[in-house]
Amino acid sequence: MIDIIIKTHTRIGKGELLNIGEYIAESGYQKVGLVIDQAFRNDSYVHQLIEQLAAKFAIVTYYYDLPFEPDYESLDRVKYEFKDKDDNSSKVEIIVAIGGGSVIDFAKGISTLIHNHKPALSYKGFPKNIRPSIPVIAVPTTAGTASEVTFNAVFTDTGAGRKLGINTHNNFPILAVLDSNMTKNCPYAVALSSGLDALVHSFESYACKKHNYYTRMFAREAIKYLFANIEAALKDKESDEAREKMLFGAYLAGISLYNAGSGPAGALSYPMGVVCKVPHGIAGGFILPYLIEHNVNNGYLDYSDIAFYLGLDGNTPQELSQSLCKYIFHLYDRLDVWSFAKKYKVDVKDETLTEYINLLQGAFDQNPLSFTPADGIEILKKIF
Ligand SMILES: [Fe+2]
């Protein structure tokens, strides 16, 4: 049985940001919350939207300025911007999230807490029997996490030093707006980290045990768009088309990810993030080519389908899979990925790190071949 969920209305196009007000009006909402990445605090394009919304609706604006990735405590603090502290009545009916994955995740968390009044941590994991969230409109400003189309929202439990989340189908954004204007000023390091995140999503969901031919359609197509556009999107600020196609590739990868699953690269990004402060996207990105190499060297040849689809060299599944492996390592060289590895201190002897990695076997088991914490640590040694 194949069971696929895609719940998000999607609009793609340069300039679409400014049609959000019309969408909200047509949907009948009157009180609008905005969660905006602080990097857009002085952005004239975003201000045009805010002015449009302020003219039509009662608005509450919050600029997201957390230093790293969001935690549960911040949700509990910030939720009172959007609901009354005394009687829990809601100040907003819909939230527009403008930012990268952390910002959109944060907005999903807030939208959950509008009608669910316990501390955020009590909804950690995959909460059941919770009251509906208020709708979220998601405008990604990075092409990577695909939070605009997924139901996941990642939060760190700082007390336990673990990344968990509040993952409920209530989180599916009602509308995703992929507007290439929004990724134009994204710094290289952030755009790279995001693009690699999307590659991780597509490759891991393609290979993971729970894939099916429907999810592979999204994953394969995602890889095609990401590979074809990542260099232009990162290096040529004027290429609106490349940035739009990157947003689309990341979005497709996200659909594949939450409908199929992930794997060791995504899983290892969590300890690397919590213990070593490596951002999620580039952390998984560092692992990805070595994971593909590990799988190919151990006889996993399904990557040959992707290589064939991309027109890479090779006649046999073995040759095609190896071509794909080479292709991704070369791409990383062109994007200068490994110079970023030097920026982070990842000490494979650090016990906090290895203890966390030892907890990940369940996630590693989604890999099509055996993959153990020791394999993960071996890869980290190669990179750092
Ligand atoms: Fe990711």
Residues whose N, C-alpha, C, O or C-beta is under 5 A from the ligand:
A	BS01	LIG	D197
